[in-house]
């Protein structure tokens, strides 16, 4: 008979519980709580995430099926669907947000020397969003279309270890470009994003902060070539050019007067929307 810890308990023992308790204390998460603590709630939701549970009832049924092993998993109280639902609804979400940020900081240090596959020592981020469709009758607080509800998850992913360093949940109607106002650009870092984040005024502020960005231009992008730089076409690049924006509002809103773009052989070279800045 196996006398060692359960796999779930072995995973959870790496959590910095002292940090978790400080987060709970900071927001008074266990004020007037008798049995179902914040740690029990966190362990339940972590178990649900790792085992792909689809509902609170599914979590309850799965955990109660092995009630004799809950103590060895770290849970110190019984799991009831109503209790878990009330905890999710009433307890301060910032407890788990602060704890997640601490875990992200720990993970990023562990992957600091992880190779990227390219000769870059700087940090490289990928920025994108995804729309999560919801049922309008069950989530009336998140209207998106006339017959559909939705929320949008904006994620900044550190490609050195694929660690999310920033997450922001908004309503489904928020345009992607607005998320640039929520981010603090990191000097020397590279940000890879699609054309939905193409705003010269905001990207100009990132340029002034010492950040680099790689994006795709929109179909109405207009620029004038000033200089051409030598490229090695065996790497997949067709051209590397310095350009000046010719549209009045674009040129006045951009902080930098010059932009440099490279065209990839994997894109259609005669389409303006395929240039990367």
Helices and strands as residue ranges (DSSP letters): H 7-12, H 17-26, H 38-50, H 56-64, G 67-69, H 70-73, H 81-90, H 94-110, E 124-134, E 143-145, E 148-158, E 163-171, G 176-182, E 190-192, G 195-197, H 200-208, E 212-214, E 223-229, G 233-235, E 237-245, H 248-253, E 259-264, G 272-274
